[in-house]
Structures are given as structure tokens and as C-alpha cells.
């Protein structure tokens, strides 16, 4: 059976970030905004700024604070040597870029398309031919702070038992700040778990439908709505900065 490499956009982003930032920023594998004061000081030491560690400890500069530093704040912290401030700010600019990328790509929710089987789901989806070459693969859904990704893997020859001809991958990336409406259609059943739908509409009028268990739909709708509002607020805050 033909196999398809999974399209992992987050892994690609992590690789890009590590290459652009250098080993110092990814030495501990944690998000920069989650660094403790000690981890920030370790970063300073690795970068050749050990002499500035007392200033950062005194002012409790953690990873959440680090990307917000500017020349005025460094001077207020007591770092008076202009040359050291200029060099350190060039490193802080890298931190700011990485922190923005980390925020954008942080996975907040993921799921796969729910495909209900016959007889109230008592039999597997696609029965009696419930194998991948017949049924194809479910869509994958991923929500980050900036995007809703829908990854579709479809058979190249869309007839029964033709998975051996391979699969094609198609990916939709919806900017969460462009989402204008999120609707839910769900139901209940005496037996099994019925299929529900979360419909997402963007400002261009395009509609995207997520097929989930009905019990998941309301929670997923609320999460997408909240992330959309947070993204709009975040963009406004970035513009003010």
C-alpha cells in the first residue's frame, strides 16, 4: 500500500526557527515565553552576557518579559554601557521574532474527522471494506493562535479499494482573525455517537466544515470563537507596540 508522509507544518516551522535563531534559543526545547528567570540567565551566559545576569535577576526578567525589552528598559535596569545594550538588543530582536512565531504556531487543539459507521456506529466506517485503501484517510484539524488548518488526504483514484494508487494531500489554512462566523449543528441518539458539524466562515465568504462527534462540537465552537477574539486583540496590541 502506498504511504504518504504526513504534512507537519509545525515541525517545519520549528526547524526554520531553530536555524534562524541559533542553538542558544532552543537549547532547552521550551517556549521562550515559558522560560524562568534562571533559564533567561542561562541564555545570557551562553550568549556571552554573564556580566548582565545580576541586572536580570534583580528585575525578575523571565521569558514572558524578555521579548518586551527595549533600550529604555535596559537603561532603566541599570545597564549603562551603550555598546552592551546595542549588542544585547540585537539578540532581543531575535527573541521577539521567535516569540511571535511560537505564539502563532502553538497548537491549542487538534482532532481528526469523525466518520460514523453504520448501525449507529456499531460497525466500523466503510463496512464491509473498512480498510484505508477503501475508506481513505480522515481529515485532520489543527487550531493554533493564528490558524485553523484542515488537512485532507484523498485517494488519487477515488473508487473503492484504490488506495494502492496513492494519496494526495491538500491543506487549508484559515487565518483565525479572518473568521466572521462559527456555527454548530449537532444531534443526539439513543445509541452510538452521531456526527456533528462545526461550520467556519471567513471574511471572504468561504465556508469550511469540520466533522466531529456531536458531543465535541459546542466546545470546539467556543474554543475557535475565543481564539479568534484573542487573535484580534493580540494584533491590536502588536500595532500599538
Rosetta silent file (secondary structure, phi, psi, omega in degrees, C-alpha in Angstrom):
SEQUENCE: XXXXXXXXXXXXXXXXXXXXXXXXXXXXXXXXXXXXXXXXXXXXXXXXXXXXXXXXXXXXXXXXXXXXXXXXXXXXXXXXXXXXXXXXXXXXXXXXXXXXXXXXXXXXXXXXXXXXXXXXXXXXXXXXXXXXXXXXXXXXXXXXXXXXXXXXXXXXXXXXXXXXXXXXXXXXXXXXXXXXXXXXXXXXXXXXXXXXXXXXXXXXXXXXXXXXXXXXXXXXXXXXXXXXXXXXXXXXXXXXX
SCORE:     score description
SCORE:     0.000 S_00000001
   1 L     0.000  135.746 -179.774    0.000    0.000    0.000 S_00000001
   2 L   -67.509  141.819  179.322    1.322    3.425   -0.882 S_00000001
   3 L  -115.783  149.302 -179.757    2.319    5.598    2.034 S_00000001
   4 L  -122.398  130.813  176.127    2.256    9.374    2.261 S_00000001
   5 L   -66.547  135.742 -179.158    4.496   11.423    4.516 S_00000001
   6 L   -69.257  135.161  178.983    2.433   13.413    6.966 S_00000001
   7 L   -80.060  103.545 -176.292    2.464   17.137    6.268 S_00000001
   8 L  -109.095   90.142 -176.527    3.808   18.526    9.540 S_00000001
   9 H   -69.517  -32.042  179.329    3.782   22.310    9.226 S_00000001
  10 H   -67.607  -38.937  177.961    4.631   22.829   12.907 S_00000001
  11 H   -64.443  -40.137  178.191    7.759   20.673   12.597 S_00000001
  12 H   -63.553  -39.645  178.546    8.821   22.674    9.550 S_00000001
  13 H   -65.393  -42.923  178.372    8.269   25.910   11.472 S_00000001
  14 H   -59.479  -41.475  179.975   10.302   24.624   14.431 S_00000001
  15 H   -63.807  -43.609  178.875   13.164   23.743   12.074 S_00000001
  16 H   -61.908  -43.877 -179.053   13.065   27.198   10.492 S_00000001
  17 H   -62.799  -44.393 -178.419   13.016   28.878   13.904 S_00000001
  18 H   -62.897  -39.600 -179.406   15.952   26.838   15.194 S_00000001
  19 H   -68.598  -40.410 -177.250   18.032   27.635   12.112 S_00000001
  20 H   -76.274  -29.578 -174.855   17.317   31.365   12.206 S_00000001
  21 H   -91.078  -29.371 -176.015   17.729   31.728   15.966 S_00000001
  22 L    93.364  166.453 -173.226   20.725   29.506   16.606 S_00000001
  23 H   -63.636  -32.022 -175.561   21.280   26.808   19.199 S_00000001
  24 H   -57.824  -36.715 -174.891   21.164   29.134   22.206 S_00000001
  25 H   -77.352  -22.039 -175.579   17.443   29.844   21.832 S_00000001
  26 H  -117.933   21.505 -176.422   16.386   26.213   21.559 S_00000001
  27 L   -64.182  -34.074 -176.855   18.832   24.581   23.947 S_00000001
  28 L  -104.125    0.305  174.921   16.131   23.594   26.454 S_00000001
  29 L    69.164   11.657 -179.177   13.297   22.881   23.994 S_00000001
  30 L  -105.576  153.944  173.889   10.803   25.107   25.835 S_00000001
  31 L   -58.271  137.984 -179.589    8.813   28.047   24.565 S_00000001
  32 H   -57.058  -40.781 -177.547   10.738   31.249   25.211 S_00000001
  33 H   -67.834  -10.267  177.885    7.722   32.828   26.900 S_00000001
  34 H  -101.069    0.554  179.791    7.741   29.959   29.417 S_00000001
  35 L   -63.703  141.821  172.226   11.375   30.416   30.435 S_00000001
  36 L   -81.219  173.630  176.187   12.034   31.053   34.112 S_00000001
  37 H   -60.220  -39.844  179.310   14.412   33.781   35.303 S_00000001
  38 H   -62.021  -40.169 -179.995   17.095   31.095   35.684 S_00000001
  39 H   -68.709  -35.834  174.970   16.619   29.967   32.082 S_00000001
  40 H   -62.951  -41.591  179.229   16.892   33.557   30.853 S_00000001
  41 H   -66.072  -36.369  175.351   20.137   33.867   32.802 S_00000001
  42 H   -62.262  -41.083  177.702   21.402   30.624   31.239 S_00000001
  43 H   -61.847  -42.502  176.947   20.642   32.130   27.823 S_00000001
  44 H   -60.316  -42.859 -178.427   22.624   35.263   28.753 S_00000001
  45 H   -64.232  -43.644 -179.995   25.549   33.129   29.882 S_00000001
  46 H   -65.835  -29.708 -178.563   25.597   31.079   26.676 S_00000001
  47 L   -87.055   -1.007  178.885   25.481   34.282   24.614 S_00000001
  48 L    89.206   24.375 -178.778   28.423   35.885   26.396 S_00000001
  49 L  -118.897   37.651 -177.987   26.442   38.274   28.611 S_00000001
  50 H   -59.070  -30.050 -178.651   27.225   36.790   32.026 S_00000001
  51 H   -67.744  -16.651 -178.630   28.056   40.255   33.358 S_00000001
  52 H   -95.259   -4.621 -176.856   24.418   41.291   32.835 S_00000001
  53 H   -57.609  -43.362  179.767   22.904   38.410   34.815 S_00000001
  54 H   -57.509  -36.765  178.933   22.691   40.387   38.119 S_00000001
  55 H   -65.235  -41.210 -178.199   20.571   43.067   36.396 S_00000001
  56 H   -70.789  -37.260  177.443   18.168   40.462   35.001 S_00000001
  57 H   -67.595  -42.995 -178.316   17.874   38.663   38.347 S_00000001
  58 H   -58.933  -37.433 -175.834   17.296   41.921   40.232 S_00000001
  59 L  -101.665   11.453  174.429   14.401   42.837   37.931 S_00000001
  60 L    51.586   51.481 -179.870   12.990   39.267   37.636 S_00000001
  61 L   -81.894  104.995  177.183   13.223   39.142   33.837 S_00000001
  62 L   -96.824 -177.352  178.586   11.558   35.884   32.807 S_00000001
  63 H   -64.580  -28.283  178.243   10.814   34.599   29.322 S_00000001
  64 H   -70.086  -27.602 -178.813    7.469   36.394   29.347 S_00000001
  65 H   -89.943  -34.024 -172.597    9.270   39.725   29.910 S_00000001
  66 H   -49.864  -47.339 -178.397   12.326   39.137   27.711 S_00000001
  67 L   -67.739  -13.019 -176.751   10.666   39.836   24.310 S_00000001
  68 L   -93.102   -3.147 -177.973    9.290   43.142   25.636 S_00000001
  69 L   -68.835  144.622  173.788   12.676   44.659   26.481 S_00000001
  70 L  -139.802 -179.053 -175.026   13.836   47.779   24.656 S_00000001
  71 H   -61.647  -40.349 -178.704   16.693   50.228   25.008 S_00000001
  72 H   -64.029  -41.053 -179.661   14.859   52.422   27.526 S_00000001
  73 H   -68.845  -39.592  177.707   14.046   49.459   29.770 S_00000001
  74 H   -61.883  -40.032  178.532   17.606   48.114   29.624 S_00000001
  75 H   -66.648  -39.411  178.615   18.885   51.531   30.651 S_00000001
  76 H   -65.321  -30.893  177.345   16.314   51.684   33.461 S_00000001
  77 L   -69.936  -14.090  178.415   17.540   48.280   34.637 S_00000001
  78 L   107.801    5.911  178.906   20.967   49.884   35.131 S_00000001
  79 L   -85.994   94.941 -170.280   22.780   48.687   32.001 S_00000001
  80 L   -90.176  -20.733 -176.418   24.541   51.956   31.208 S_00000001
  81 L   -74.772  114.923 -173.824   27.183   50.816   28.719 S_00000001
  82 H   -59.569  -42.957 -178.579   25.752   51.700   25.310 S_00000001
  83 H   -58.817  -41.557  179.612   27.770   49.067   23.444 S_00000001
  84 H   -67.499  -38.892  179.268   26.433   46.251   25.662 S_00000001
  85 H   -64.414  -42.830 -178.443   22.875   47.489   25.264 S_00000001
  86 H   -63.571  -44.846  179.992   23.173   47.646   21.470 S_00000001
  87 H   -64.914  -42.837 -179.263   24.610   44.129   21.233 S_00000001
  88 H   -65.919  -38.005  179.739   22.050   42.697   23.636 S_00000001
  89 H   -63.435  -31.833  176.932   19.177   44.368   21.786 S_00000001
  90 H   -64.369  -32.894  175.929   20.235   42.613   18.579 S_00000001
  91 H   -75.372  -36.440  178.999   19.741   39.328   20.452 S_00000001
  92 H   -64.901  -35.657  177.606   16.443   40.517   21.920 S_00000001
  93 H   -60.249  -39.739  175.178   15.186   41.258   18.382 S_00000001
  94 H   -62.118  -43.348  179.842   15.782   37.575   17.563 S_00000001
  95 H   -59.838  -43.351 -178.890   13.902   36.635   20.721 S_00000001
  96 H   -61.306  -42.781  179.724   10.985   38.855   19.705 S_00000001
  97 H   -65.075  -42.928  179.890   10.756   37.221   16.273 S_00000001
  98 H   -67.128  -41.382 -179.761   10.915   33.720   17.739 S_00000001
  99 H   -62.434  -39.473  177.905    8.359   34.537   20.455 S_00000001
 100 H   -64.075  -42.262  179.778    5.919   35.824   17.821 S_00000001
 101 H   -66.299  -41.112  178.195    6.382   32.661   15.763 S_00000001
 102 H   -60.795  -42.797  179.438    5.964   30.455   18.833 S_00000001
 103 H   -63.085  -44.572 -177.591    2.736   32.243   19.716 S_00000001
 104 H   -64.185  -36.474 -170.765    1.395   31.904   16.176 S_00000001
 105 H  -101.338    1.197 -179.924    2.202   28.191   15.840 S_00000001
 106 L   -63.864  122.592 -178.830    1.377   26.932   19.343 S_00000001
 107 E   -77.283  121.340 -178.380   -1.110   24.062   18.929 S_00000001
 108 E  -102.195  -25.776 -179.253   -4.175   24.649   21.104 S_00000001
 109 E  -160.845  143.033  173.487   -6.423   21.890   19.786 S_00000001
 110 E  -148.289  150.231  179.774   -6.253   19.076   17.279 S_00000001
 111 E  -160.680  175.149  174.724   -8.613   16.343   16.194 S_00000001
 112 E  -124.416  159.817 -179.259   -9.483   14.215   13.219 S_00000001
 113 L   -55.783  130.353  176.651  -12.611   13.921   11.129 S_00000001
 114 L   -87.009  122.426 -178.407  -15.242   11.778   12.806 S_00000001
 115 L  -118.865  104.520 -173.015  -16.539    9.197   10.379 S_00000001
 116 L   -74.955  133.577  178.276  -19.591    7.436   11.751 S_00000001
 117 L   -84.744  167.833 -179.934  -20.035    3.763   10.949 S_00000001
 118 H   -69.667  167.091  179.607  -23.316    2.064   10.025 S_00000001
 119 H    58.071   52.143 -179.608  -25.848    0.715   12.557 S_00000001
 120 H    54.409   39.738  175.098  -25.360    3.639   14.953 S_00000001
 121 H    71.489   14.581  177.035  -21.606    3.206   14.774 S_00000001
 122 L   -75.228  -21.739  175.629  -21.764   -0.413   15.900 S_00000001
 123 L  -113.435  151.296 -176.563  -19.892   -1.323   12.724 S_00000001
 124 L   -67.639  152.891  177.607  -16.699    0.407   11.525 S_00000001
 125 L   -56.501  134.792  179.253  -16.812    3.197    8.988 S_00000001
 126 L    87.645   -2.426 -178.774  -16.706    1.806    5.444 S_00000001
 127 L   -51.168  135.497   12.487  -18.015   -1.620    6.452 S_00000001
 128 L   -91.237   -1.442  179.824  -17.657   -4.202    4.947 S_00000001
 129 L  -108.492   72.643 -172.462  -14.455   -2.782    3.415 S_00000001
 130 L   -93.462   47.840  176.960  -13.161   -0.893    6.443 S_00000001
 131 L  -117.540  159.270 -173.091   -9.540   -0.606    5.361 S_00000001
 132 H   -58.881  -35.147 -178.974   -7.634    2.511    4.363 S_00000001
 133 H   -65.171  -21.767  177.429   -7.418    1.549    0.696 S_00000001
 134 H   -96.641  -45.507 -172.363  -11.229    1.644    0.594 S_00000001
 135 H   -85.989  -18.764 -171.491  -12.169    4.357    3.078 S_00000001
 136 L    75.477 -167.560 -177.129   -9.300    6.764    2.510 S_00000001
 137 L  -115.046  146.931  179.692   -7.955    8.765    5.440 S_00000001
 138 L   -70.781  152.737  172.276   -9.820   11.138    7.753 S_00000001
 139 L   -65.817  149.451  176.882   -9.271   14.890    7.589 S_00000001
 140 E  -113.214  136.580 -178.461   -7.029   16.290   10.305 S_00000001
 141 E  -117.669  133.211  178.235   -7.867   19.527   12.138 S_00000001
 142 E  -137.074  130.420  178.604   -5.348   21.718   13.976 S_00000001
 143 E  -116.289  124.696  173.117   -6.003   25.043   15.720 S_00000001
 144 E  -115.601 -176.187  178.300   -3.202   27.414   16.681 S_00000001
 145 L   -66.403  -16.677 -176.096   -3.284   31.003   17.911 S_00000001
 146 L  -122.484  -23.207 -173.169   -3.228   32.214   14.312 S_00000001
 147 E  -136.250  148.504  163.956   -4.547   29.483   12.011 S_00000001
 148 E  -108.956  115.608 -177.568   -7.180   26.795   11.688 S_00000001
 149 E  -104.508  131.521  174.150   -5.635   24.105    9.497 S_00000001
 150 E  -117.950  114.285 -177.224   -7.674   21.456    7.692 S_00000001
 151 E  -105.933  115.921 -178.783   -5.500   18.720    6.227 S_00000001
 152 E  -109.125  130.919  176.150   -7.226   16.496    3.679 S_00000001
 153 E  -117.709  112.568 -174.160   -5.704   13.277    2.371 S_00000001
 154 E  -119.265  148.497  177.917   -7.619   11.916   -0.614 S_00000001
 155 E   -66.270  138.747  178.349   -7.158    8.876   -2.809 S_00000001
 156 L   -66.296  -29.452  176.296   -5.669    9.675   -6.196 S_00000001
 157 L  -120.437  103.323 -168.931   -8.201    7.307   -7.747 S_00000001
 158 L   -85.128   61.929  172.729  -11.479    7.860   -5.929 S_00000001
 159 L  -132.870  162.033 -175.817  -13.081    4.464   -6.395 S_00000001
 160 L   -55.322  143.210  173.712  -13.335    1.533   -3.932 S_00000001
 161 L    58.650   35.996 -178.987  -10.152   -0.329   -2.997 S_00000001
 162 L  -118.152   21.753  176.782   -7.844    2.034   -4.909 S_00000001
 163 H   -63.356  -19.656  179.465   -5.648    3.303   -2.079 S_00000001
 164 H   -64.860  -17.397  178.447   -2.805    1.419   -3.724 S_00000001
 165 H   -83.955    2.499  176.208   -2.672    4.237   -6.304 S_00000001
 166 L    94.009  176.101 -176.474   -1.571    6.621   -3.567 S_00000001
 167 E  -129.380  152.411  172.708   -2.988    9.695   -1.870 S_00000001
 168 E  -113.030  149.909 -176.815   -2.833   13.423   -2.466 S_00000001
 169 E  -114.840  132.261  177.739   -2.596   15.987    0.320 S_00000001
 170 E  -131.175  136.605 -175.104   -4.454   19.289    0.390 S_00000001
 171 E  -130.154  127.393  173.253   -4.219   21.802    3.214 S_00000001
 172 E  -104.214  129.510  174.776   -6.450   24.789    4.045 S_00000001
 173 E  -115.589  111.011 -179.697   -5.067   27.446    6.394 S_00000001
 174 E  -101.765  120.878  177.011   -7.739   29.798    7.698 S_00000001
 175 E   -66.647  120.757 -174.433   -6.481   32.916    9.458 S_00000001
 176 H   -64.453  -26.549  178.455   -8.428   32.966   12.736 S_00000001
 177 H   -72.811  -13.900  177.879   -8.582   36.762   12.701 S_00000001
 178 H   -92.456   -4.532 -179.158  -10.467   36.485    9.386 S_00000001
 179 E   -72.756  130.059 -178.537  -13.192   34.250   10.826 S_00000001
 180 E  -112.257  -17.031 -178.787  -16.549   36.044   10.921 S_00000001
 181 E  -156.781  140.996  175.471  -18.908   33.253   11.975 S_00000001
 182 E  -133.096  121.316 -178.241  -18.790   29.852   13.671 S_00000001
 183 E  -122.162  155.720 -178.748  -21.920   27.669   13.725 S_00000001
 184 E  -124.570  138.778  169.829  -22.714   24.269   15.199 S_00000001
 185 E  -130.484  112.269 -176.493  -25.030   21.519   14.042 S_00000001
 186 L  -134.983  167.011 -179.638  -25.210   18.617   16.471 S_00000001
 187 L  -151.867  172.198  176.638  -27.646   15.887   17.463 S_00000001
 188 L  -122.978  162.063  179.301  -28.194   13.104   19.972 S_00000001
 189 L  -148.067  153.313  178.895  -29.004    9.446   19.502 S_00000001
 190 L   -66.406  -32.547 -179.441  -30.206    6.556   21.639 S_00000001
 191 L  -133.324  149.262  176.410  -27.218    4.517   20.516 S_00000001
 192 L    72.951 -176.362 -179.326  -23.794    5.393   19.249 S_00000001
 193 L  -118.238  105.833 -177.873  -22.220    8.812   18.757 S_00000001
 194 L   -70.192  157.981  179.027  -23.844   10.848   15.971 S_00000001
 195 E   -78.615  138.446  173.532  -21.855   13.134   13.684 S_00000001
 196 E  -121.498  167.476 -177.154  -21.900   16.870   14.328 S_00000001
 197 E  -132.776  137.496  169.886  -20.623   19.766   12.269 S_00000001
 198 E  -114.445  116.655 -179.017  -18.765   22.979   13.068 S_00000001
 199 E  -102.431  128.031 -178.167  -19.019   25.434   10.168 S_00000001
 200 E  -116.455  127.273  179.666  -16.450   28.222    9.957 S_00000001
 201 E  -115.858  129.924  177.644  -16.969   31.217    7.635 S_00000001
 202 E   -98.278  177.106 -172.808  -14.181   33.648    6.812 S_00000001
 203 L   -69.862  -12.857  175.108  -14.455   37.258    5.674 S_00000001
 204 L   -84.842   -7.237 -179.217  -14.218   36.205    2.008 S_00000001
 205 L    93.100   -0.062  178.127  -17.399   34.180    2.461 S_00000001
 206 L   -72.867  140.188 -179.378  -15.690   30.781    2.194 S_00000001
 207 E  -115.019  133.305  178.997  -17.194   28.085    4.439 S_00000001
 208 E  -121.880  134.483 -175.242  -15.200   25.253    5.995 S_00000001
 209 E  -116.889  125.765  176.623  -16.899   22.319    7.699 S_00000001
 210 E  -101.937  126.448  178.219  -15.391   20.232   10.469 S_00000001
 211 E   -98.431  116.263 -175.750  -16.976   16.818   11.057 S_00000001
 212 E  -134.734  171.647  168.854  -16.734   15.848   14.733 S_00000001
 213 E   -62.921  139.523 -177.898  -18.567   13.863   17.357 S_00000001
 214 H   -54.378  -36.763 -178.256  -21.685   15.835   18.268 S_00000001
 215 H   -64.650  -22.575 -178.733  -20.549   15.956   21.904 S_00000001
 216 H   -87.358  -19.176 -164.918  -17.360   17.820   20.836 S_00000001
 217 H   -63.879  -47.460 -176.324  -18.974   20.437   18.634 S_00000001
 218 H   -63.559  -41.942  179.141  -20.120   23.057   21.146 S_00000001
 219 H   -65.014  -41.604  179.564  -16.810   23.056   22.999 S_00000001
 220 H   -65.540  -41.155  177.857  -14.861   23.293   19.732 S_00000001
 221 H   -59.256  -45.739 -179.822  -17.050   26.156   18.516 S_00000001
 222 H   -63.543  -40.094 -179.806  -16.440   28.084   21.757 S_00000001
 223 H   -64.474  -46.733  179.629  -12.697   27.475   21.541 S_00000001
 224 H   -60.980  -42.465  179.539  -12.438   28.713   17.938 S_00000001
 225 H   -62.259  -43.850 -179.992  -14.500   31.799   18.819 S_00000001
 226 H   -64.837  -42.502 -179.782  -12.311   32.590   21.833 S_00000001
 227 H   -66.102  -36.486  176.753   -9.084   32.141   19.875 S_00000001
 228 H   -60.430  -46.046  179.432  -10.426   34.399   17.115 S_00000001
 229 H   -64.576  -40.593  178.090  -11.130   37.149   19.679 S_00000001
 230 H   -63.620  -38.737  179.935   -7.699   36.698   21.281 S_00000001
 231 H   -64.316  -40.924  178.571   -6.016   36.936   17.874 S_00000001
 232 H   -63.631  -43.846  178.380   -7.770   40.219   17.101 S_00000001
 233 H   -64.619  -40.206  179.835   -6.723   41.648   20.488 S_00000001
 234 H   -63.389  -43.108  178.650   -3.161   40.399   20.001 S_00000001
 235 H   -63.483  -39.114  178.148   -2.905   42.070   16.590 S_00000001
 236 H   -64.307  -40.923  179.564   -4.199   45.342   18.065 S_00000001
 237 H   -65.801  -38.711  178.865   -1.617   45.149   20.858 S_00000001
 238 H   -65.126  -37.828  178.477    1.175   44.482   18.354 S_00000001
 239 H   -65.230  -37.456  178.732    0.142   47.521   16.330 S_00000001
 240 H   -66.372  -34.826  179.660    0.280   49.689   19.467 S_00000001
 241 L   -71.330    0.000    0.000    3.791   48.456   20.218 S_00000001
